[in-house]
Amino acid sequence: MPADRLKVDVEGRSLELSNLDKVLYPKVGFTKGEVIDYYTRIAPVLLPHLQDRALTRIRFPNGVDGGSFFEKNAPAATPAWVRTENLPAPGSSKGRETIDYVVADDLPTLVWLANLAALELHTPQWKIGEHPDMMVVDLDPGAPAALKQCCQVALLMRDRLAEDGIDSYPKTSGKKGMQLCCPIAGTQDADLVSDYAKRIAQELEKAHPKLIVSKMAKNLRPGKVFIDWSQNNAAKTTVAPYSLRAQDVPSVSTPLTWDEVEAGAAGKRPSTKPYTAPEVLKRVEKQGDLLAPLLDGGPELPAR
């Protein structure tokens, strides 16, 4: 076996890891081996959020500065033990009618993906064969608005959703914005979920026009936070909690407490520094999975 390859056993599955010293985050020297280590250690809280969901990966075989590609279909050399699901592919850029999606239900699959430099993991709001069990609202700041303004909008959104009996849980995107994740019943289709999110975004835009925009036109966004309700479209995905992001540092889409969001809204915490993989491991060790309530289901959304 070449010196740059290592055979390992992961929960009874044989894997061959390669190029562990390859630097995938050049500005900080974070290696492929460290990526695999992070995903192995974060797996107990990450895997439940990937369970039964069709997985879209963004791979960076030559590191975050070396180009990337989206991957939905299972690659040709996918091990037989990796779970795949053949699902319709509406709007496929390659004209496919169906796609063999990978489903990351276990640690061996997660390690296999990390070894392929699948840094970013994105999932839909639905489990395979089911209606959405989660509503996601993406908060995207238009400069000079930043994470501080996202936190302000998150609080407004939280309070408005609470009026309808909807709980919301915040996380960073791992880049410049945030998401609110809301557990719902899983009995309503994606169009209804998206329509509800759009209606709430429009309400908040009307009440706070200097802070919020609900329309997608980029020329309307400077200095405001775009509430992207369209994330609930059945064909869209959102970065998974605890996924790495392709930034200068190994930043992570990080669950937050509402106390942290309130402090951010008041400008009491740095609004630009992302949480990195080592920091997130420490947070989980101390706090557990702040998004665990997403796994327990929620109420139906009001239709009107």
Secondary structure, 3 states (H helix, E strand, C coil): CCCCEEEEEECCEEEEEECCCCEEECCCCEEHHHHHHHHHHHHHHHHHHHCCCCEEEEECCCCCCCCCEEECECCCCCCCCCCEEEEECCCCCCCCCEEEEECCCCHHHHHHHHHCCEEEEEECCECCCCCECEEEEEEEEECCCCHHHHHHHHHHHHHHHHHCCCCCEEEECCCCCEEEEEECCCCCCHHHHHHHHHHHHHHHHHHCCCCEECCCCHHHCECCEEEEHHHHCCCCCEECCCCECCCCCCEECCECCHHHHHHHHCCCCCCCCCCEHHHHHHHHHHHCCCCHHHHHCCCCCCCC
